[in-house]
Amino acid sequence: MPLRIRNCPHFVRENLLTFMTVVGVVSGAVLGWGLRSSGYEWSRRDVMYFQYPGELFLRMLKCLIVPLLVSSIVSAIGSLDLSLSGKVGLRAIIYYMTTTICAVMLGIALVTTIKPGNESKAYQQPNATKLVTKDTLTSDTLLDLLRNVFPENIAQATIASYRTKLVYDQNDTKSIKGQLETYKIEGDYQSGSNVLGLVFFSIVLGITLGKMGEQSRPLQDFFHSMSEAMMIITGWVIWLSPLGVFFLVTAKIMEIDSFGDLVGRLGLYFMTVLLGLFLHGFGTLSILFILATKKLPCRYIAKMGQVMATAFGTASSSATMPITIGCCDDMGLDPRITRFVIPIGATINMDGTALYEAVAAIFIAQLRKVEMSFGKIIAVSVTATAASIGAAGIPQAGLVTMVMVLDTVNLPAEDVSIILAVDWLLDRFRTTINVVCDALGAIIVASLSQGDIEKTRAVQNDRDTANSHELTELEKGDH
Ligand code: ASP
């Protein structure tokens, strides 16, 4: 029997779960498509029943996010030497910033060259869905980002995040230089974890434990075993991913309004974002990977099938995070690096989202015939970067932070409804790039930090040997 055929079942067995998850995505798409075209009109309730098993899978993954995120970051930073965690952190931040800026620049280059907005047929306002209560300014969103980094109550941060709201009250106005200020600025908490705050708190706690040394051992052991326990649960939940993504994808395809928009009015915009994501994932990231590690990324990307299929199926980088960590563990990366880089990456490093925010804002500006000066393009790149950092790792979060980018080109928040029809699908592609970028980042940072890790290990070994010598001498003295 030729070697290739004999190896085939082995390959399938080795990659059974990945294979099944990919089959789940594809067959979900086929079934969803089939059900749509069956002529039967599916009610929202029907769709909800179809989605139900997928929803349960998503809930299981989401339930792991907070304990895994906190325990991983604390135990990883706490167990690294302080100077080493500084170096690892710096490398990770440089990687996140470089890739995000490259993604935004690529998006802007593509959208200004292809000009999907100019090519599109005359734009008619769809039955606009009011997504966001407009009013808050870009400055409010940016200030909220920083407010969330410093949560006032860490327990509350696990369930809610802060958001500024403007409250209009005609009876309570203030006249400023002849102009009437009709609103008050108030703060509000909205449900959903404040992941940014949890990440920051965990980093500080990890550094503190590292500084405390032996005294912090019980707490370090606690976080370490918590993180291990979460990974074991992930190992169980992961077996449900083929079924989970199957139902999620089927229900999503059943529920969407129109495929016409995909190939019609929004087709060129859709293709521009997709091309950008593809070039970023397989071009920019691959080049950076080769430069940093002197290795080809294909072998590693091939091992990320499970991660990519789950990201596509769930459209959430936070929900995929446990699986991304597991995948990096399987690749044999140092767990201290993985547990440091992945949770932070899943929270703030979203290249796909940044690229899409830039393309979408300029696309809408083109449709609206808004002149894009160089200054405005720079403003779009800065706000798209900030919007991607601020976006939560949940489905279509980018659509919400997009308001901030639209504001820089003086477009109303309601204009996000223009791209709504195709956003569900683009979201899945950009989430896939977001998680691939995190995983490649972990490999790059691990490879760049290899020398430092070995050096610290050698110093630690010397210290241990010296300590045990001292102990033996003392014992001899006692006798
Ligand atoms: N769904 C994306 C993620 O979780 C965020 C977004 O772009 O909407 O990474």
Boltz pocket constraint, residues with backbone or C-beta under 6 A from the ligand:
constraints:
  - pocket:
      binder: B
      contacts: [[A, 315], [A, 316], [A, 317], [A, 318], [A, 346], [A, 350], [A, 352], [A, 353], [A, 391], [A, 392], [A, 393], [A, 394], [A, 395], [A, 396], [A, 397], [A, 398], [A, 399], [A, 427], [A, 430], [A, 431], [A, 434]]
      max_distance: 6.0
